[in-house]
Amino acid sequence: MQVSSFNKAIQAQPGKQLNSRVKFASNNKEYKPDSIEQNTHGVPALASFFLPGLGQFLNGQTAKGIAHMASEFISDAIWIIGTTALLRDKKNAVSRTQAAIGGLGIIATRIISTVDAYREPNKK
């Protein structure tokens, strides 16, 4: 039975505390348990789902957050105008198209904003 060099080092020095850093032989990188990065993808993504652009603000991307909020505002305005016109005249094809475009814009903006906030966390 072959004993690894790490196990030999532990057996050779009983009672001595181990270093918190361990080097892996395959890639020679150190594992530091006290410096593990926290996963912060979820909070900005959830914030961006409910209010597009908010996740970008939380990630420190102000210009991108303003762009997402403006896109949501424009899509909301188009949808509201189309829907109110459609309520007055149900046979109006322009109102139907306008409401559909606004609705698709809202859905697209929310999806794009949420995915962007999840993929690019904390780029301050």
Backbone hydrogen bonds, N-H to C=O, Kabsch-Sander energy under -0.5 kcal/mol:
donor,donor_aa,acceptor,acceptor_aa,energy
8,K,4,S,-2.0
9,A,5,S,-2.0
10,I,6,F,-1.7
11,Q,7,N,-2.4
12,A,8,K,-2.1
13,Q,9,A,-1.0
16,K,13,Q,-1.3
22,V,31,Y,-1.1
24,F,29,K,-1.9
28,N,24,F,-2.0
31,Y,22,V,-1.9
32,K,30,E,-0.6
35,S,32,K,-1.6
36,I,33,P,-0.7
40,T,38,Q,-0.8
45,A,41,H,-1.6
46,L,42,G,-2.7
47,A,43,V,-2.4
48,S,44,P,-2.4
49,F,45,A,-1.6
50,F,46,L,-1.6
51,L,47,A,-2.5
54,L,51,L,-2.4
57,F,53,G,-1.9
58,L,54,L,-2.2
59,N,55,G,-1.5
60,G,57,F,-1.3
61,Q,56,Q,-3.1
62,T,60,G,-0.9
65,G,61,Q,-2.1
66,I,62,T,-2.4
67,A,63,A,-2.0
68,H,64,K,-2.2
69,M,65,G,-2.2
70,A,66,I,-2.5
71,S,67,A,-2.2
72,E,68,H,-2.1
73,F,69,M,-2.5
74,I,70,A,-2.5
75,S,71,S,-2.3
76,D,72,E,-2.6
77,A,73,F,-2.4
78,I,74,I,-2.4
79,W,75,S,-2.3
80,I,76,D,-2.7
81,I,77,A,-2.5
82,G,78,I,-2.4
83,T,79,W,-2.6
84,T,80,I,-2.5
85,A,81,I,-2.0
86,L,82,G,-1.9
87,L,83,T,-1.9
88,R,84,T,-1.2
89,D,85,A,-2.0
92,N,89,D,-1.4
93,A,91,K,-0.8
96,R,92,N,-1.5
97,T,93,A,-2.3
98,Q,94,V,-2.7
99,A,95,S,-2.6
100,A,96,R,-2.4
101,I,97,T,-2.7
102,G,98,Q,-2.3
103,G,99,A,-2.4
104,L,100,A,-2.6
105,G,101,I,-2.2
106,I,102,G,-2.1
107,I,103,G,-2.3
108,A,104,L,-2.8
109,T,105,G,-2.5
110,R,106,I,-2.2
111,I,107,I,-2.3
112,I,108,A,-2.8
113,S,109,T,-2.5
114,T,110,R,-2.2
115,V,111,I,-2.6
116,D,112,I,-2.4
117,A,113,S,-2.3
118,Y,114,T,-1.8
119,R,115,V,-2.4
120,E,116,D,-1.8
123,K,59,N,-0.7
123,K,120,E,-0.5
124,K,122,N,-0.8
